[in-house]
Amino acid sequence: MRKTREKSTLISGAIYAPMMKFMLPVMAATFLQAMYAAVDLLVIGRFVSTDAAVIQNATAAVGTGGMIMTLITYVIQGLTTGITVTLGRFIGAKDRNGATRTVGSAICIFAVMAAALTLIMEIGAPYFSRWMNAPDAELTTLYLRICGAGLIFITAYNGISGLFKGIGNSNLPLVFVGIACVVNIALDLILVIAAGLGVAGVAIATISAQAVSVVLSLIIISRKQLPFDVNKRTVRFHSIETKFILLAGVPLATQDFLTNFSFVVINSVANQLGSDPTVWSAIASGYSVDNKLTAFMMAIPVAFLQSMSVFTAQNVGAKQPERIKKGLRYMIFTSFGAGVLLSLLCYLGGSALASIFTSDAQSIYYAAEYLKGYAADALIACLLLMITGYFNGQGHSTFSMTQGLIGAFCVRIPIILGISKMADTTLFQVGFFGAMATYTQLVICICFFFFLKRKDSREVV
């Protein structure tokens, strides 16, 4: 008789292959999501005008506004990870009722979140623009208000993607974001080149693409068999599941907000470097390009974080601690290898990468200068976020938040504000010294890992 081979999943069979099979679509989806803003910047940088000043101001407006939108998106994704981890545990334990209550609670949480964030963006857009020292505050405000109006779709997309990742399906989120990316590119070209709407055009294209993605994803969901139920009775705040989601998600959302807030501070500092208006706008434009480039690069560390979170959570639910340890060992080597490649790309390829998004020579120069310093950060970012994902899946999201806060507020922000007061501060210094926060966080995570290991050995004895 021929034996039938059991299909490997995140909780059974081989370990490394299923983890990579899950992670690669997550990475691709994050990469495509970063392409939204990147395409906006590329179209603005290439087609908005032939005047250097207009290009720089428009590029800085989209880049600075995009930084604020990225900050909000990371908050949404932080809470999404809480939902993914909670759902993953119920899926690992094969508890359909628990999974159903988790999904119902998640829908309610995201509805409230979308309403609150939209209100904040519409009211706060002009204040954010001025605080960020945007060269053209009115143009940046316009971009933020249009994108803010579409936050309901951004929130819905991330929520739906988080649910599918929780059940171990990372392919459908890739399909959703792939469709949205195609729509966004097409609308960018139509609204900027054909209609001449400039910054407003790329903002409208972004939220329209997200709306199309959400509608199509809901159609696909209605036709699939899922390990949970969704109906009028289940869509409400279930006390236990809501508590689990918030306990796991709020610390992560807080961490993501405050960590990325430290990068917003860097953006604000970069926007005011330079001895005259021409240099000022060129540096701001160059750093706006860097925002998009680093968003692409962060797709890899984020994929390690989300994949390790789901793998760990499902195996915690399935009560397989040894499988978690083996998975962690595999991913330590894989994530560090990915970091080495990213670091080399930043240090050696900055000018070539920046030239994709803008034709302005000054902007390219300053973008490449920052990336050379940022290479130190890129070296260990994958490793740090992978370990953070491991802690999230284990239920230590409060620790993840704490180490993130230490890195952001005790290291990165003080260092950046300190060097900004120095004469002739360069973007290389901003990128290099900002990386000290990442190294501090990695050391803290390693210490906490061995603390937990020692604690577990004592409990066994």
C-alpha positions in Angstrom: 0.0 0.0 0.0 1.2 3.5 -0.8 1.4 5.8 2.2 -0.3 9.1 1.9 1.9 12.0 2.9 0.4 14.3 5.5 0.3 17.9 4.4 2.6 20.1 6.5 1.0 23.1 8.2 2.1 25.7 10.8 1.2 23.2 13.6 2.1 19.9 12.0 4.7 18.2 9.8 7.8 20.1 8.6 8.6 23.4 10.2 10.8 25.6 8.0 9.0 25.1 4.6 5.5 25.9 5.9 6.9 29.0 7.7 8.6 30.3 4.5 5.5 29.4 2.5 3.4 31.5 4.9 6.0 34.3 5.2 6.7 35.0 1.5 3.2 36.1 0.7 3.1 38.2 3.8 6.4 39.9 2.6 5.0 40.3 -0.9 1.8 41.8 0.4 3.6 44.3 2.7 5.9 45.1 -0.2 2.9 45.9 -2.5 1.2 47.9 0.3 4.4 50.0 0.5 4.1 50.4 -3.3 0.9 52.5 -2.8 2.8 55.5 -1.4 5.9 54.7 -3.5 4.0 54.9 -6.7 2.4 58.1 -5.5 5.9 59.6 -5.0 7.3 58.2 -8.2 4.5 59.7 -10.3 4.7 63.1 -8.5 8.5 63.1 -8.8 8.4 62.4 -12.5 5.3 63.9 -13.9 4.0 66.7 -11.7 6.2 69.4 -13.2 9.5 70.3 -14.9 10.2 73.0 -12.3 12.7 71.8 -9.6 11.0 73.8 -6.8 7.5 72.5 -7.7 8.9 68.9 -7.8 10.6 69.3 -4.4 7.6 70.8 -2.7 5.2 68.2 -4.1 7.5 65.4 -3.3 8.0 66.6 0.2 4.2 67.0 0.7 3.5 63.4 -0.4 6.5 62.1 1.5 5.7 64.0 4.7 2.0 63.3 4.5 2.8 59.7 3.7 4.9 59.5 6.9 1.8 60.5 9.0 -0.3 58.0 7.1 2.3 55.3 7.6 2.3 56.1 11.4 -1.5 55.6 11.5 -1.3 52.4 9.4 1.2 50.9 11.8 -1.2 51.6 14.7 -3.9 49.7 12.8 -1.5 46.9 12.1 -0.4 46.7 15.7 -4.0 46.1 16.8 -4.4 43.7 13.9 -1.5 41.6 15.2 -3.5 41.3 18.5 -6.4 40.0 16.5 -4.2 37.6 14.5 -2.6 36.2 17.6 -5.9 35.7 19.5 -7.5 34.1 16.5 -4.4 32.0 15.8 -4.6 30.5 19.3 -8.2 29.5 18.8 -7.4 28.0 15.4 -4.5 26.0 16.9 -6.8 24.7 19.6 -9.5 23.9 17.0 -12.1 26.1 18.8 -14.5 27.3 16.2 -16.8 29.1 18.7 -13.8 31.0 20.1 -12.7 31.9 16.6 -16.2 33.1 15.7 -16.4 35.3 18.8 -13.0 36.7 18.1 -14.0 37.7 14.6 -17.2 39.3 15.8 -15.4 41.3 18.4 -12.7 42.4 15.9 -15.3 43.8 13.5 -16.7 46.0 16.2 -13.2 47.1 17.4 -12.1 48.1 13.9 -15.4 50.0 13.3 -14.8 52.2 16.3 -11.1 52.6 15.5 -11.9 53.7 11.9 -14.3 56.4 13.0 -12.0 57.8 15.7 -8.9 57.9 13.3 -10.9 59.6 10.6 -12.1 62.3 12.9 -8.5 62.9 14.2 -7.1 63.2 10.7 -9.7 65.6 9.4 -9.3 67.9 12.4 -5.6 67.5 12.9 -4.2 67.6 9.4 -3.1 71.3 9.4 -1.5 71.0 12.8 0.4 67.8 11.7 1.7 69.5 8.6 3.0 72.5 10.5 4.6 70.4 13.2 6.4 68.3 10.5 8.0 71.5 9.1 6.6 70.6 5.7 8.0 73.1 3.0 4.4 73.5 1.7 2.1 73.0 4.7 -1.1 73.6 2.7 -0.3 71.0 0.1 0.6 68.5 2.8 -2.7 69.2 4.6 -4.6 68.6 1.4 -2.9 65.2 1.0 -3.6 64.2 4.6 -7.3 65.2 4.6 -8.0 63.2 1.4 -6.2 60.1 2.7 -7.8 60.5 6.1 -11.3 60.3 4.5 -10.3 56.9 3.2 -9.2 55.5 6.6 -12.3 53.3 6.8 -11.0 51.3 3.8 -7.4 51.2 5.2 -8.7 49.9 8.5 -11.0 47.3 6.8 -8.2 46.0 4.6 -5.8 45.5 7.5 -8.5 43.9 9.6 -9.5 41.4 6.9 -5.8 40.6 6.2 -5.2 40.0 9.9 -8.1 37.5 10.1 -6.7 35.5 7.2 -3.2 35.5 8.6 -4.7 34.3 11.9 -6.1 31.2 10.2 -2.7 30.6 8.4 -3.8 31.9 5.0 -1.3 34.6 3.8 -2.2 34.2 0.1 -5.5 36.0 0.0 -4.1 39.2 1.6 -1.5 39.2 -1.1 -4.3 38.9 -3.8 -6.2 41.8 -2.1 -3.3 44.2 -2.0 -2.1 43.1 -5.5 -5.5 44.2 -7.0 -5.4 47.4 -5.1 -1.8 48.2 -6.2 -2.8 47.8 -9.9 -5.8 50.1 -9.4 -3.6 52.6 -7.6 -1.0 52.8 -10.4 -3.7 53.2 -13.1 -5.5 56.0 -11.2 -2.2 57.7 -10.3 -1.3 58.0 -14.0 -4.8 59.1 -15.0 -5.3 61.7 -12.2 -1.8 63.2 -12.2 -0.8 63.0 -15.9 -4.1 63.2 -17.7 -6.2 65.2 -15.2 -3.4 67.3 -13.7 -4.6 67.0 -10.1 -1.1 66.6 -8.7 -0.9 65.8 -5.0 -4.7 65.6 -4.7 -4.7 63.1 -7.5 -2.3 60.6 -5.9 -4.2 60.9 -2.6 -7.6 60.1 -4.3 -5.9 57.2 -6.2 -4.7 55.7 -2.9 -8.0 55.7 -1.1 -9.9 54.6 -4.2 -7.6 51.6 -4.6 -8.1 50.6 -1.0 -11.9 50.8 -1.4 -11.7 48.5 -4.5 -9.5 46.0 -2.5 -12.0 45.9 0.4 -15.0 45.4 -1.8 -13.4 42.5 -3.7 -12.1 40.9 -0.5 -15.6 40.9 0.9 -16.9 39.2 -2.2 -14.2 36.5 -2.0 -14.9 36.0 1.7 -18.6 35.4 1.1 -17.7 32.5 -1.2 -15.2 30.7 1.0 -15.5 28.1 3.7 -13.9 29.5 6.8 -13.1 28.1 10.3 -15.4 30.8 11.9 -18.9 32.2 11.3 -20.0 35.7 10.7 -23.6 36.9 11.1 -25.6 39.5 12.9 -25.7 37.6 16.2 -21.9 37.1 16.3 -20.9 40.7 15.4 -20.7 42.3 18.8 -18.3 43.0 21.6 -17.8 39.5 23.3 -16.3 40.4 26.6 -13.6 37.6 26.9 -12.5 37.7 23.3 -12.5 41.6 23.3 -10.3 41.5 26.4 -7.9 39.0 24.8 -7.6 41.1 21.6 -7.1 44.4 23.5 -4.6 42.8 25.9 -2.5 41.5 23.0 -3.2 44.4 20.5 -3.2 47.6 22.5 0.4 47.2 23.7 1.5 46.4 20.1 -0.5 49.3 18.6 1.1 51.6 21.3 4.5 50.3 20.5 4.1 50.7 16.8 2.7 54.2 17.2 5.5 55.4 19.5 8.3 53.6 17.6 7.2 55.1 14.3 6.5 58.4 16.0 10.3 58.5 16.7 10.8 58.3 12.9 8.3 61.1 12.4 10.5 63.1 14.7 13.4 62.2 12.4 11.3 63.4 9.5 10.6 66.7 11.2 14.3 67.2 12.0 15.3 66.3 8.4 12.7 68.8 7.0 14.5 71.7 8.8 18.1 70.8 7.9 19.9 73.1 5.4 21.2 76.7 5.4 18.9 78.1 2.8 15.4 77.4 1.3 16.8 75.6 -1.8 18.9 73.2 0.3 16.0 72.9 2.8 13.5 71.7 0.2 16.1 69.4 -1.4 16.8 67.6 1.9 13.1 67.4 2.7 12.5 65.9 -0.7 15.4 63.5 -0.4 14.2 62.2 3.0 10.7 61.8 1.6 12.3 59.5 -1.0 14.0 57.7 1.9 10.6 57.2 3.6 9.4 55.2 0.6 12.5 53.2 0.2 12.7 52.2 3.8 9.0 51.3 3.7 9.8 48.8 1.0 12.8 47.5 2.9 10.7 47.1 6.1 8.4 44.7 4.3 11.0 42.1 5.0 11.3 42.6 8.8 7.5 43.0 9.1 7.0 39.7 7.3 9.3 38.0 9.9 7.4 39.6 12.7 3.9 38.7 11.5 4.9 35.2 10.4 6.7 34.4 13.7 3.7 35.8 15.6 1.2 33.5 13.8 3.5 30.4 14.0 4.1 30.9 17.7 0.5 31.7 18.5 -0.9 28.6 16.7 1.6 26.3 18.3 0.9 27.8 21.7 -2.8 27.0 21.1 -1.8 23.5 20.0 0.5 23.1 23.1 3.7 22.4 21.1 6.5 24.3 22.8 9.3 22.2 21.2 8.0 23.0 17.7 8.2 26.7 18.6 11.8 26.4 19.7 12.8 24.7 16.5 11.0 27.4 14.4 12.8 30.1 16.4 16.2 28.6 15.7 15.5 28.4 11.9 14.3 32.0 11.8 17.3 33.5 13.7 19.7 32.5 11.0 17.3 33.3 8.2 16.4 36.8 9.5 20.1 37.7 10.1 21.0 36.7 6.6 18.2 38.9 5.2 19.5 41.8 7.3 23.0 41.5 5.8 21.6 41.7 2.3 19.4 44.7 3.2 22.3 46.5 4.8 24.5 46.1 1.7 21.7 47.3 -0.5 21.3 50.5 1.6 25.0 51.3 1.7 26.0 50.5 -1.9 22.8 51.2 -3.8 21.3 54.4 -2.3 21.7 56.6 -5.4 20.4 54.0 -7.8 17.4 53.4 -5.6 16.6 57.1 -5.1 16.8 57.8 -8.8 13.8 55.6 -9.3 11.6 58.1 -7.5 12.9 61.5 -8.5 15.0 63.1 -11.3 16.2 65.9 -9.0 20.0 65.4 -8.5 20.1 67.2 -5.1 17.3 65.0 -3.7 19.0 61.9 -4.9 22.3 62.9 -3.2 20.6 63.5 0.1 18.5 60.4 -0.1 21.6 58.2 -0.7 23.4 60.0 2.2 20.8 59.0 4.7 20.6 55.4 3.4 24.3 54.9 4.0 23.8 55.6 7.7 20.5 53.6 7.8 22.5 50.5 6.6 23.5 50.0 10.3 19.8 49.8 11.2 18.9 47.5 8.3 21.5 45.0 9.4 19.6 43.8 12.5 16.0 45.0 11.8 14.8 41.6 10.6 16.3 39.8 13.6 14.8 42.3 16.1 11.3 42.1 14.6 11.4 38.3 14.3 12.2 38.0 18.0 9.5 40.5 18.8 7.0 38.4 16.8 8.1 35.4 18.9 7.3 37.3 22.1 4.0 38.5 20.7 2.9 34.9 19.9 3.8 33.8 23.4 1.6 36.5 24.9 4.3 39.0 26.0 3.0 41.9 24.0 3.5 44.2 27.0 7.2 43.5 27.0 7.2 44.2 23.2 5.7 47.5 23.9 8.1 48.3 26.7 11.3 47.6 24.7 9.9 49.6 21.8 9.2 52.6 24.1 12.7 52.4 25.5 14.2 52.4 22.0 12.1 55.2 20.8 12.0 57.6 23.7 15.1 56.8 25.7 17.5 56.3 22.7 16.3 57.4 19.2 14.5 60.6 19.9 17.1 62.0 22.4 19.9 61.2 20.0 18.3 62.7 17.0 17.2 65.8 18.8 20.8 66.1 20.2 22.6 65.8 16.9 20.1 68.2 15.3 21.5 70.9 17.5 25.0 70.3 16.1 26.4 72.5 13.4 26.3 71.0 9.9 24.3 67.9 10.8 24.1 65.5 7.9 21.5 62.9 6.9 24.1 60.2 7.3 24.4 61.0 11.0 20.6 61.0 11.3 20.4 57.5 9.8 23.5 56.1 11.6 22.8 57.3 15.1 19.1 56.6 14.9 20.1 52.9 14.5 21.4 52.9 18.1 17.8 52.5 19.3 17.5 49.2 17.2 20.6 47.8 18.8 19.5 48.7 22.3 16.1 47.0 21.7 17.9 43.8 20.4 20.0 43.6 23.5 16.9 44.0 25.7 15.1 41.3 23.8 18.0 38.9 24.1 18.2 39.5 27.9 14.5 38.9 28.2 14.7 35.7 26.2 17.3 34.2 28.5 15.3 35.5 31.5 12.3 33.5 30.4 14.4 30.5 29.6 15.9 30.5 33.1 12.5 31.0 34.6 11.0 28.1 32.7 13.9 25.8 33.8 13.3 26.7 37.4 9.6 25.9 37.1 10.4 22.5 35.7 12.7 21.8 38.6 
